[in-house]
Protein backbone atom coordinates (compact mmCIF):
# COMPACT_ATOMS: atom_id res chain seq x y z
CA UNK A 1 0.00 0.00 0.00
CA UNK A 2 2.81 2.39 0.86
CA UNK A 3 4.58 1.56 -2.40
CA UNK A 4 1.49 2.53 -4.40
CA UNK A 5 1.24 5.87 -2.61
CA UNK A 6 4.91 6.59 -3.27
CA UNK A 7 4.48 5.72 -6.95
CA UNK A 8 1.46 8.02 -7.22
CA UNK A 9 3.33 10.85 -5.49
CA UNK A 10 6.35 10.42 -7.77
CA UNK A 11 4.02 10.43 -10.78
CA UNK A 12 2.32 13.62 -9.63
CA UNK A 13 5.66 15.32 -9.01
CA UNK A 14 6.86 14.35 -12.49
CA UNK A 15 3.65 15.66 -14.08
CA UNK A 16 3.99 18.97 -12.22
CA UNK A 17 7.65 19.32 -13.19
CA UNK A 18 6.84 18.52 -16.81
CA UNK A 19 4.01 21.06 -16.94
CA UNK A 20 6.23 23.67 -15.29
CA UNK A 21 9.03 23.11 -17.80
CA UNK A 22 6.57 23.41 -20.71
CA UNK A 23 5.37 26.70 -19.21
CA UNK A 24 8.92 28.02 -18.77
CA UNK A 25 10.16 26.99 -22.22
CA UNK A 26 6.96 27.59 -24.23
CA UNK A 27 8.70 29.78 -26.84
CA UNK A 28 11.47 27.25 -27.37
CA UNK A 29 8.92 24.45 -27.62
CA UNK A 30 7.03 26.31 -30.33
CA UNK A 31 10.28 26.87 -32.23
CA UNK A 32 11.05 23.17 -32.00
CA UNK A 33 7.57 22.22 -33.25
CA UNK A 34 7.74 24.71 -36.13
CA UNK A 35 11.18 23.44 -37.09
CA UNK A 36 10.11 19.82 -37.01
CA UNK A 37 6.89 20.38 -38.93
CA UNK A 38 8.65 20.45 -42.29
CA UNK A 39 10.45 17.20 -41.56
CA UNK A 40 7.19 15.53 -40.55
CA UNK A 41 5.53 16.68 -43.78
CA UNK A 42 8.45 15.36 -45.85
CA UNK A 43 8.25 12.02 -44.05
CA UNK A 44 4.48 11.87 -44.62
CA UNK A 45 5.02 12.53 -48.32
CA UNK A 46 7.61 9.76 -48.54
CA UNK A 47 5.23 7.35 -46.80
CA UNK A 48 2.46 8.33 -49.25
CA UNK A 49 4.82 7.61 -52.18
CA UNK A 50 5.73 4.25 -50.65
CA UNK A 51 2.06 3.34 -50.29
CA UNK A 52 1.34 4.27 -53.91
CA UNK A 53 4.30 2.17 -55.11
CA UNK A 54 2.79 -1.04 -53.68
C-alpha positions as CSV (number, residue, x, y, z in Angstrom):
1,X,0.0,0.0,0.0
2,X,2.8,2.4,0.9
3,X,4.6,1.6,-2.4
4,X,1.5,2.5,-4.4
5,X,1.2,5.9,-2.6
6,X,4.9,6.6,-3.3
7,X,4.5,5.7,-7.0
8,X,1.5,8.0,-7.2
9,X,3.3,10.9,-5.5
10,X,6.4,10.4,-7.8
11,X,4.0,10.4,-10.8
12,X,2.3,13.6,-9.6
13,X,5.7,15.3,-9.0
14,X,6.9,14.4,-12.5
15,X,3.7,15.7,-14.1
16,X,4.0,19.0,-12.2
17,X,7.7,19.3,-13.2
18,X,6.8,18.5,-16.8
19,X,4.0,21.1,-16.9
20,X,6.2,23.7,-15.3
21,X,9.0,23.1,-17.8
22,X,6.6,23.4,-20.7
23,X,5.4,26.7,-19.2
24,X,8.9,28.0,-18.8
25,X,10.2,27.0,-22.2
26,X,7.0,27.6,-24.2
27,X,8.7,29.8,-26.8
28,X,11.5,27.2,-27.4
29,X,8.9,24.5,-27.6
30,X,7.0,26.3,-30.3
31,X,10.3,26.9,-32.2
32,X,11.0,23.2,-32.0
33,X,7.6,22.2,-33.2
34,X,7.7,24.7,-36.1
35,X,11.2,23.4,-37.1
36,X,10.1,19.8,-37.0
37,X,6.9,20.4,-38.9
38,X,8.6,20.5,-42.3
39,X,10.5,17.2,-41.6
40,X,7.2,15.5,-40.5
41,X,5.5,16.7,-43.8
42,X,8.5,15.4,-45.8
43,X,8.2,12.0,-44.1
44,X,4.5,11.9,-44.6
45,X,5.0,12.5,-48.3
46,X,7.6,9.8,-48.5
47,X,5.2,7.4,-46.8
48,X,2.5,8.3,-49.2
49,X,4.8,7.6,-52.2
50,X,5.7,4.3,-50.6
51,X,2.1,3.3,-50.3
52,X,1.3,4.3,-53.9
53,X,4.3,2.2,-55.1
54,X,2.8,-1.0,-53.7
